[in-house]
Amino acid sequence: MRDARQEAVVDAWLARLSLRQKIGQMTMAERGSVTPEDVKRNALGAVLSGGGSHPGGNAPADWVRMNDAFWQAAVGDEDSLGIPILFGCDAVHGNNNVAGATILPHNIGLGAAGNVELVAEAAGVTAREMLASGLDWNFAPVLAVVQDCRWGRTYESYGNDPRRAGRFGRRYVEALQGEDIVACVKHWVGDGGTGHGIDQGETTLSWEELEATHVAPYYPAFEAGVMTVMVSFNSWNGEKCHGSRFLVTDVLKGRLGFKGLVVSDWDGIDFLHEEYATAVRLSVNAGLDMFMVPERWREFIDTLEAEVHGGGVSPARIDDAVRRILRTKLRSGVFDRPRPARRPGVEVACTGCDAHREVARRAVRRSLVLLKNAGNLLPLDPASRILVAGKSAHDLGHQCGGWTLSWQGEKGNDTIAGTTVWQGIHALAPHARLSEDGGDADPDRDDVAVVVVGETAYAEGFGDIRSGDEMLVEAGSAVDGLMNPLEPYARSQVLAEVHPEDVACIRRIAARGVPVVAVLISGRPLVVEEEMAASTAFVAAWLPGSEGLGVGEVLLGREDFAGRLPLPWPSAAGNVPRFPAGFGLDYGFDNAVAMAYKRK
């Protein structure tokens, strides 16, 4: 229900603003291409930080100083417009842009954990660490329902169940907005259903199928009062979502009654048409309200102003967009808050604090899925001599995946604060030792080996698995607009073909008579028949984030396995799954047994 007092304030602002100022409010620029003076001069409505873009030394205090300067430009000076900006970022698994932040498991791991209150706790950690950096708006949660795990954004999804996505998304929104961070559900709509799992590709479905699988998760978030929605790069039945009046105006704003702000994705309007003016006109008339135009923001403002003067876009459509932007800002409370440097939460040293890391560690423990445990090799005895090997055993970059300090993620341990799987095991098992490739495995001094294998970091289209470019041709021929294909991560879902070093390491150690526990670090299920056959036990650890100790705690029996597959696990047989969704083994601990292991 609308707040009459807020609507009156909105009406007053609309009466004051010039056309160019209104368009400025519809514009979001990237921090690297804009200055506080630009914000003031152009009445910009929002600023964002793209993946890897950060101020100064990337400490929370650096972010606060930056946001304080933007706030001052928007509202703090005598000649400022007086409308606060929103500063947004993709804090998709913790406040993952900021150095020292707590990095939580990506959504696929939370989907495996299956605990909705844990999702709320994760959102709370993210919100508090965002507040400590002076941030307002989180482009999360992702409500995609993944249908093909070749998709490079599989790990951003909670799995293939729309009901789970709806429940988890609602609690994430409630927890985030309950801490005064604006939430943004994305990507509207159908991004998880593209053919062949091609990012930004074509989703071909009837309306009934689209609604049942891909629209349904949004309903609980709307009931929870989510303030913003981000439009998807993909097309639906050939029409780009960024240009779809049916999906944005008729369905989202009309049938579903969404009164908040609809925002484009990064340069998302560019792919509607080769001519920029046409792309702007199509997207504005489709019903988008705010435009993420990171570097082309000046051109966007000029182009949209010309479209209004030329009759291509009506003044009423501009007023609708600005009304929604102002309404969202009023609802979020940014009009009532002091400057970022003086806001509650800024002075709290919570970034990467012990309490937040414990939440992340608990999420890791609950997300692990045990797929094989021949001869009950697990749990391991903390007193045993454990060889820890594999390329990802001591690499926080691999462990955290994409959207960690940079868009495509990091490699190694120099930039991310946390505990690797090796460090987590060694903290609990003092006789453990590290050997990257397992070349010195020896049954006379190694009782068992934990080999950590899998994917390296990636994000979005760079994570796609695409066997051939004919898939792109097929998708492109169905789309009314442009595509932006990126080089895929791999041409095969078979891990042994993409990363032969992994199965080689497992076999090298097993051939010497040391039983192997394989731990797979990955953003999705993969075909791992060879690795599983060569291992005595096999664990899917997903992308656990900064808290590798959580992996060690479960392997060494301090906690039982609780994770269950959030989507089917593929096999070499193609359409026949190796394991169904919901599968997962455990130790069958009772409390007495668990406590006995904890005392070791």
Disulfide bonds with the S-S distance in Angstrom:
none
